[in-house]
Amino acid sequence: MVTLQDFVEARLYPNVDEVVRDAVRHLLRGRPDLRVRLAIHRYRTEDLSLAKAASLAGVSWAQMRDIVLEHGIPLRLGLETLPETEQEIEALRAYFQTQP
């Protein structure tokens, strides 16, 4: 059986944390359904913005809005402070820069 430490000892990764990060990254690429479920969870529990949740899920803002509503989660629209607004703008800019 292969362990996480085996990857480090073979000098494929500098430490176990990097092995785990890479494994999770590949897991989320291969399982888009998990990305969406994780985005829903974080939107519901962490005050994650809809734009950030969409980016995490790999879907558009409109698609994420529909997904959230389909799961019976109320939308949190509108921001309360200037820093929150600036963060949302930056998240939207980053999202749209990655779109073809």
SVG drawing of the C-alpha trace seen along z (x, -y; Angstrom):
<svg xmlns="http://www.w3.org/2000/svg" viewBox="-36 -51 50 53">
<polyline fill="none" stroke="black" stroke-width="0.4" points="0.0,0.0 1.2,-3.5 1.3,-6.1 1.5,-9.9 4.9,-9.8 6.1,-7.6 5.6,-10.5 7.7,-12.7 10.5,-10.1 10.6,-9.6 11.2,-13.4 8.1,-13.8 6.7,-16.4 8.4,-18.5 6.0,-17.5 2.7,-15.6 0.7,-18.8 1.7,-19.3 0.7,-15.7 -2.7,-16.3 -3.2,-19.6 -2.3,-18.1 -4.6,-15.1 -7.5,-17.3 -6.9,-19.5 -7.0,-16.5 -10.0,-15.1 -12.0,-18.3 -10.9,-18.4 -12.1,-14.9 -15.3,-15.2 -17.1,-18.5 -20.1,-17.4 -17.9,-17.6 -16.9,-21.1 -20.5,-22.2 -21.4,-20.5 -18.4,-22.1 -19.4,-25.5 -22.9,-25.0 -21.7,-24.0 -19.3,-27.0 -21.9,-29.4 -24.3,-28.2 -21.9,-28.1 -19.1,-30.6 -20.7,-33.7 -19.0,-32.9 -20.2,-35.3 -22.2,-33.9 -19.4,-34.9 -16.8,-33.1 -19.0,-30.1 -19.5,-30.1 -15.7,-30.3 -15.1,-27.4 -17.9,-25.3 -16.5,-26.1 -19.9,-27.5 -21.2,-30.9 -22.7,-33.3 -26.1,-32.7 -25.7,-28.9 -24.6,-29.1 -27.6,-31.3 -29.9,-28.7 -28.1,-25.8 -28.4,-27.6 -32.1,-28.3 -32.7,-24.7 -31.2,-23.6 -33.6,-25.9 -30.9,-28.2 -31.9,-31.8 -29.7,-34.2 -27.7,-36.8 -27.7,-39.8 -26.2,-43.1 -23.2,-43.9 -23.1,-45.7 -19.6,-47.3 -17.2,-48.9 -14.5,-46.2 -17.1,-43.5 -18.1,-45.3 -14.5,-45.6 -13.9,-41.9 -16.9,-41.0 -15.7,-43.2 -12.3,-41.5 -13.8,-38.0 -16.0,-38.9 -13.0,-40.4 -11.0,-37.2 -13.9,-35.0 -14.4,-36.8 -10.7,-37.0 -10.6,-33.1 -13.6,-32.7 -12.9,-32.2"/>
</svg>
